[in-house]
Amino acid sequence: MADLELDPDSVDADAFEKLVVDELDKLPDDMVDGLDNVVFVVEDRPEDGTLDILGLYDGVNLTERGQYGFGELPDRIILYREPLLSVSANLEELKDQIHVTLVHEIAHFYGIDDNELHRLGWG
């Protein structure tokens, strides 16, 4: 039975975090094995309160790291629950949006910019 409409209230923070973990587990090993000193974070909305940003890579990507080593705070990949819910009509769309957002933000970790991501169809 397909989900006809997604009720945002039915996907609380815990349920959303589980969906993120499930989608992260589905990503190819070669994509996630290289993620060094990165944490995944779920927040309701970006600091400015907008619903326009689905995710954010907060850190220094691999192509720009110089002397990176011990004592560095971890980079963060943040997924925003309310914006992702707002662009998803049903649970399958939400899972797809989470997947695309994870790939997009992980790509930023590897130094791939938005222009290249758009060219590759992940923008």
Residue pairs with C-beta under 8 A, 6 or more apart in sequence:
2 90
2 92
3 90
3 91
3 92
4 90
5 89
5 90
6 85
6 88
6 89
6 90
6 91
6 93
6 94
8 82
8 85
8 86
11 19
11 81
11 85
11 94
13 42
13 44
13 81
16 42
16 81
16 84
16 85
17 42
19 94
19 95
19 98
20 40
20 42
20 79
20 98
20 102
22 95
23 95
23 98
23 99
23 102
24 32
24 40
24 102
26 99
27 99
27 102
27 103
27 106
31 103
31 106
32 106
34 62
34 110
35 106
35 109
37 72
37 74
37 75
38 59
38 74
38 75
38 76
38 77
38 109
39 74
39 75
39 76
39 77
40 76
40 77
40 78
40 79
41 76
41 77
41 78
41 79
42 78
42 79
42 80
42 81
43 78
43 79
43 80
43 81
44 80
44 81
44 82
45 51
45 80
45 81
45 82
45 83
46 53
46 56
46 80
46 83
50 83
51 82
51 83
51 86
52 83
53 80
53 83
54 79
54 80
54 83
54 84
54 87
54 97
54 101
55 77
55 78
55 79
55 80
55 84
55 101
55 102
55 104
55 105
56 76
56 77
56 78
56 80
56 105
57 75
57 76
57 77
57 78
57 105
57 106
57 108
57 109
58 75
58 76
58 77
58 78
59 74
59 75
59 76
59 109
60 68
60 75
61 108
61 109
61 110
61 111
62 109
62 110
62 111
63 110
63 111
64 111
75 109
77 102
77 105
77 106
77 109
78 105
79 98
79 101
79 102
79 105
84 94
84 97
84 98
84 101
85 94
87 93
87 97
88 94
88 96
88 97
100 122
103 122
104 117
104 122
104 123
107 116
107 117
107 122
112 120
114 123
117 123
